Amino acid sequence: MALAEILKTIRKELNLTQELLARDLNISFSTLNRWENSRTVPSRLARMRLLDYCIKNGVSAEIVSELERAK
């Protein structure tokens, strides 16, 4: 699964808008939007923070696993 799809799935599972997820991750809405539209990719640190956020907020193990494998 592509990172853009994973991000959309995370938002859907947590019932969040891009704005709310961006705020929770302490990034700008435009940054998250670029990630979801495959215009840019998150840094390694940002991906680690996203993974930690998903684990803490109960995102399904399947999606967490996909996130760990995503490039």
C-alpha positions in Angstrom: 0.0 0.0 0.0 1.3 3.4 -0.9 2.0 6.0 1.8 -0.7 8.3 0.5 -3.3 5.5 0.8 -2.1 4.6 4.3 -2.5 8.2 5.5 -6.0 8.4 4.1 -6.8 5.1 5.8 -5.4 6.4 9.1 -7.6 9.5 8.9 -10.6 7.4 8.1 -10.1 5.0 11.0 -9.6 7.9 13.4 -12.4 9.9 11.8 -10.1 13.0 11.3 -9.8 15.7 8.7 -6.5 16.6 7.2 -6.5 19.7 9.4 -7.0 17.8 12.6 -4.4 15.1 11.8 -1.9 17.8 10.8 -2.5 19.6 14.1 -2.1 16.4 16.1 1.2 15.7 14.3 2.3 19.3 14.8 2.7 19.8 11.0 1.0 22.1 8.6 -2.1 21.2 6.7 -0.3 21.8 3.4 2.5 19.3 4.4 0.0 16.6 5.2 -1.9 17.4 2.0 1.3 17.1 -0.1 2.0 13.7 1.6 -1.5 12.4 0.8 -1.2 13.6 -2.8 2.2 12.0 -3.2 3.9 15.3 -4.0 6.4 14.9 -1.2 7.2 12.2 1.4 7.7 12.6 5.1 11.2 12.6 6.5 12.4 9.6 8.6 11.7 11.5 11.8 8.2 12.5 10.6 7.4 8.9 9.7 8.6 7.7 13.2 6.3 10.4 14.8 3.4 9.3 12.6 4.0 5.6 13.6 4.1 6.5 17.3 0.9 8.6 16.9 -0.9 5.6 15.2 0.2 3.2 17.9 -0.9 5.5 20.7 -4.3 6.2 19.1 -5.2 2.6 18.4 -4.9 2.5 14.6 -5.3 -1.1 13.5 -2.2 -3.4 13.6 -2.6 -4.0 9.8 -2.2 -0.3 9.0 0.6 0.1 11.5 2.4 -2.8 9.8 1.8 -1.2 6.3 3.2 2.1 7.6 6.3 0.4 8.9 6.9 -1.2 5.4 5.9 1.9 3.3 8.6 3.7 1.4 
